[in-house]
Amino acid sequence: MKDRATLRLIVNDIYKGNQLRSVQQYEGFYLRNYGYYESRQLRLNFTYRFTNGALKGPRSRNASLENENNRAR
């Protein structure tokens, strides 16, 4: 692969940090709720660059007004 490939392993929310806790209390009623969202993610990214690393310079662009001026001479 000669320094053209990249492999990345990304893990999100390892400790179940996205939790929900609530307490509701009414006359004769008590509710305590606990939960967590399914927010854990494991991603594996593979990137490969097809170029050889040599970049081309910017194209020279001529305005249409310059072309008209050159044609009139």
C-alpha positions, 0 to 999 in steps of 0.5 A, a space after each residue: 500500500 506504500 503510505 497510500 492507505 489509512 485504517 482508523 478504528 473509532 469507538 464512541 460512548 464506551 461508558 454508556 454516557 448518554 443516560 436517562 434518569 427521571 423521578 416522578 412523584 404524585 399523590 400516592 404514586 412514585 416512579 423512578 426510571 433509568 435507561 440509556 440510549 443505544 449510542 455506542 458505535 464502533 466504526 472502521 474507516 479505510 481510506 486509499 489515495 489514488 494519486 501519486 502525490 504530485 500536484 498540478 499547479 493552478 490553471 491559468 484562466 484568461 478573462 473574456 475581456 483580455 481575449 477581446 483586447 488581444 483580438 482587437 490589436 
